[in-house]
Amino acid sequence: MKKLLTFILTCFLSLSLAGCSHSKNNDDILTFFNALDNTLNLKSAQINGILTMKDSKLNINAQILQKDDLQVASSIGLVAGKNVQNNFLNFYIKDGKTYLNSMGTKTQSTVDKIGLKQNSKLNAYNPFLDLTDDQLCELFDSSKKEDNNYTFKVNTSKLATLLDNMGSIKLDNATLEATIRNNKITHLALNFIGTQTVENASADIDVSLKLNIKNLKKINFPNDLEEYKNETAED
């Protein structure tokens, strides 16, 4: 009887382990990171998203066009409790100048004031570029693919280290969803929950980031940009 129970238990564990081994597809993981790198290097893109934290929410709209001269139009809306600021921050780059509209206060300057040359291009930093394929695959505990949609369970300890290498962040759960078309990401959703401890004080972390990304052909700027107060003239 003991031998029979041992045999059944061994078969059960073998099947369980076999099932676990198929829960992560490394090719799907590398497909995601390849698409991420391609997306970060897009010459033009319109990005709409929502960053939700425990007590606040940011509505993000960013347009980037840099096939010729760099053009940027971005806006951020803030919701914090009952406080709603739909036009909390608007920022533009056009013809070598920057324009800032912060809750109705409008100023303009030149791109050199933010460390850019007039013909500069924006380069998005890829924090995973120096990792090997094996290291990239270790960032996820499981993966699932349905058509163009990918779902990953993120390794919480490795994500916590990426967020804060001082060890103050502990994550309980983290998931990542992405839609990939033509080797580029068109939709991304990252969710993670946990706690952060600083000097014996702890705070809950509950973050959700959702982004939709698509191609962009033209930016429609506000008509009154040249009426913004010129900060350069006062320097």
C-alpha positions as CSV (number, residue, x, y, z in Angstrom):
1,M,0.0,0.0,0.0
2,K,2.8,2.4,0.9
3,K,4.5,1.6,-2.4
4,L,1.3,2.3,-4.3
5,L,0.8,5.6,-2.5
6,T,4.4,6.6,-3.2
7,F,3.9,5.7,-6.9
8,I,0.8,7.8,-7.1
9,L,2.4,10.8,-5.3
10,T,5.5,10.6,-7.5
11,C,3.3,10.6,-10.7
12,F,1.3,13.5,-9.4
13,L,4.4,15.6,-8.6
14,S,5.9,14.7,-11.9
15,L,2.8,16.0,-13.7
16,S,2.8,19.1,-11.6
17,L,6.4,19.9,-12.3
18,A,5.9,19.2,-16.0
19,G,3.0,21.7,-16.0
20,C,5.1,24.3,-14.2
21,S,7.9,23.9,-16.7
22,H,5.5,24.8,-19.5
23,S,4.1,27.8,-17.7
24,K,6.9,30.1,-19.0
25,N,7.8,30.4,-22.6
26,N,11.2,32.1,-23.0
27,D,10.6,32.8,-26.7
28,D,7.5,34.8,-25.7
29,I,9.5,36.7,-23.1
30,L,12.3,37.6,-25.5
31,T,9.6,38.6,-28.1
32,F,8.3,41.1,-25.6
33,F,11.7,42.7,-24.8
34,N,12.5,42.9,-28.5
35,A,9.2,44.7,-29.1
36,L,9.9,47.0,-26.1
37,D,13.3,48.0,-27.6
38,N,11.7,48.7,-31.0
39,T,8.9,50.7,-29.3
40,L,11.4,52.8,-27.4
41,N,13.2,53.6,-30.6
42,L,10.1,54.8,-32.6
43,K,10.6,58.0,-34.5
44,S,7.0,59.0,-34.0
45,A,4.3,57.9,-31.5
46,Q,1.2,58.9,-29.7
47,I,1.0,57.5,-26.2
48,N,-2.2,57.7,-24.1
49,G,-2.2,56.3,-20.6
50,I,-3.3,56.3,-17.0
51,L,-0.9,56.0,-14.0
52,T,-3.0,55.1,-11.0
53,M,-1.5,55.1,-7.5
54,K,-3.1,54.6,-4.1
55,D,-4.4,58.1,-3.6
56,S,-4.0,59.8,-7.1
57,K,-4.2,59.3,-10.8
58,L,-2.3,60.8,-13.7
59,N,-3.9,61.0,-17.2
60,I,-1.1,61.1,-19.8
61,N,-1.1,62.1,-23.4
62,A,2.2,62.4,-25.2
63,Q,2.9,62.9,-28.9
64,I,6.4,62.7,-30.3
65,L,7.5,63.3,-33.8
66,Q,11.2,63.4,-34.7
67,K,11.6,62.2,-38.3
68,D,12.9,65.7,-39.0
69,D,13.1,68.4,-36.3
70,L,12.0,67.3,-32.9
71,Q,8.4,68.0,-32.0
72,V,6.7,67.1,-28.8
73,A,3.2,67.8,-27.3
74,S,2.4,66.3,-23.9
75,S,-0.3,66.9,-21.4
76,I,-0.9,65.5,-17.9
77,G,-4.1,65.6,-15.9
78,L,-4.1,65.0,-12.2
79,V,-6.7,63.5,-9.9
80,A,-5.9,63.5,-6.2
81,G,-8.9,62.8,-4.0
82,K,-11.5,65.4,-4.9
83,N,-9.0,67.6,-6.6
84,V,-9.2,67.4,-10.4
85,Q,-6.8,69.3,-12.6
86,N,-7.4,68.3,-16.2
87,N,-4.7,70.6,-17.5
88,F,-2.2,70.2,-14.7
89,L,0.8,70.3,-17.0
90,N,1.2,70.9,-20.8
91,F,4.6,70.8,-22.4
92,Y,5.6,71.4,-26.1
93,I,8.7,71.4,-28.2
94,K,8.5,73.1,-31.6
95,D,11.1,74.8,-33.9
96,G,13.9,74.6,-31.2
97,K,11.7,76.2,-28.5
98,T,10.0,74.8,-25.4
99,Y,6.6,75.9,-24.2
100,L,5.2,75.1,-20.8
101,N,1.6,75.6,-19.6
102,S,1.4,74.9,-15.8
103,M,-2.1,75.3,-14.6
104,G,-2.5,78.4,-16.8
105,T,0.9,79.9,-16.3
106,K,2.5,80.0,-19.8
107,T,6.2,80.3,-20.5
108,Q,8.5,79.7,-23.4
109,S,12.2,79.1,-23.6
110,T,14.7,77.3,-25.9
111,V,15.6,73.6,-26.0
112,D,19.2,74.2,-24.9
113,K,17.8,75.2,-21.5
114,I,16.8,71.5,-21.0
115,G,20.1,70.2,-22.4
116,L,19.1,69.7,-26.0
117,K,20.4,71.1,-29.3
118,Q,17.9,72.3,-31.8
119,N,18.4,69.3,-34.1
120,S,18.5,66.8,-31.2
121,K,16.4,63.6,-31.0
122,L,15.0,62.0,-28.0
123,N,16.5,58.7,-27.0
124,A,14.4,56.6,-24.6
125,Y,16.5,54.7,-22.1
126,N,16.1,50.9,-22.2
127,P,17.0,49.6,-18.7
128,F,17.1,46.0,-19.9
129,L,19.5,46.5,-22.8
130,D,22.6,45.2,-21.0
131,L,20.9,42.0,-19.7
132,T,21.5,38.6,-21.3
133,D,18.6,36.6,-22.7
134,D,18.8,34.3,-19.6
135,Q,18.6,37.4,-17.3
136,L,15.6,38.8,-19.2
137,C,13.8,35.5,-18.8
138,E,14.5,35.4,-15.1
139,L,12.5,38.6,-14.7
140,F,9.2,36.7,-15.3
141,D,7.9,33.6,-13.4
142,S,5.3,32.7,-16.0
143,S,3.9,33.7,-19.4
144,K,0.9,33.2,-21.5
145,K,0.2,34.0,-25.1
146,E,-3.1,34.3,-26.9
147,D,-2.9,35.7,-30.5
148,N,-1.1,39.0,-30.1
149,N,-1.7,39.3,-26.4
150,Y,0.9,38.4,-23.8
151,T,0.5,38.0,-20.0
152,F,3.4,37.7,-17.7
153,K,3.7,37.2,-14.0
154,V,6.7,39.3,-12.9
155,N,9.3,38.1,-10.5
156,T,8.5,40.4,-7.6
157,S,12.0,40.4,-6.0
158,K,13.7,41.4,-9.2
159,L,11.2,44.1,-10.0
160,A,11.5,45.5,-6.5
161,T,15.3,45.7,-7.0
162,L,14.8,47.5,-10.3
163,L,12.5,50.0,-8.6
164,D,14.7,50.5,-5.6
165,N,18.1,48.8,-5.1
166,M,18.2,50.0,-1.5
167,G,15.8,47.2,-0.5
168,S,13.0,49.4,0.9
169,I,10.4,48.0,-1.5
170,K,8.8,44.6,-1.0
171,L,6.3,43.5,-3.7
172,D,3.6,40.9,-3.1
173,N,2.3,40.6,-6.7
174,A,3.2,42.0,-10.1
175,T,1.7,41.3,-13.5
176,L,2.4,42.6,-17.0
177,E,0.2,42.5,-20.1
178,A,1.2,43.5,-23.6
179,T,-0.2,43.5,-27.1
180,I,2.4,43.2,-29.8
181,R,1.9,43.9,-33.5
182,N,4.6,44.2,-36.1
183,N,7.3,43.7,-33.4
184,K,6.1,46.8,-31.5
185,I,4.0,47.2,-28.4
186,T,0.6,48.8,-29.0
187,H,-0.8,48.2,-25.5
188,L,0.9,47.7,-22.1
189,A,-0.5,47.3,-18.6
190,L,1.7,46.9,-15.5
191,N,0.2,46.3,-12.0
192,F,2.0,45.8,-8.8
193,I,1.2,45.9,-5.1
194,G,3.4,45.8,-2.0
195,T,4.9,47.9,0.7
196,Q,7.7,50.4,1.1
197,T,9.5,50.9,4.4
198,V,11.6,53.9,5.2
199,E,13.0,54.5,8.6
200,N,10.6,52.0,10.3
201,A,7.6,53.7,8.6
202,S,5.7,51.6,6.0
203,A,3.3,52.6,3.3
204,D,1.3,50.4,0.9
205,I,2.1,50.4,-2.8
206,D,-0.6,49.9,-5.3
207,V,0.4,51.0,-8.8
208,S,-1.3,50.5,-12.2
209,L,0.1,51.8,-15.5
210,K,-1.8,51.4,-18.7
211,L,-0.5,52.7,-22.0
212,N,-1.8,52.6,-25.6
213,I,0.7,53.4,-28.3
214,K,0.1,54.1,-32.0
215,N,1.8,55.8,-34.9
216,L,1.6,59.6,-35.4
217,K,1.8,61.6,-38.6
218,K,1.2,65.2,-37.3
219,I,1.0,67.2,-34.1
220,N,-1.6,69.9,-33.8
221,F,-0.1,72.5,-31.5
222,P,-2.1,75.3,-29.7
223,N,-2.4,78.5,-31.7
224,D,-1.1,80.8,-29.0
225,L,2.3,79.3,-28.3
226,E,4.1,82.5,-29.4
227,E,2.1,84.4,-26.8
228,Y,3.7,82.4,-24.0
229,K,5.9,84.6,-21.7
230,N,9.5,84.5,-23.0
231,E,11.8,83.4,-20.2
232,T,14.9,83.6,-22.4
233,A,14.5,87.3,-22.9
234,E,14.7,87.8,-19.2
235,D,17.9,85.8,-18.6
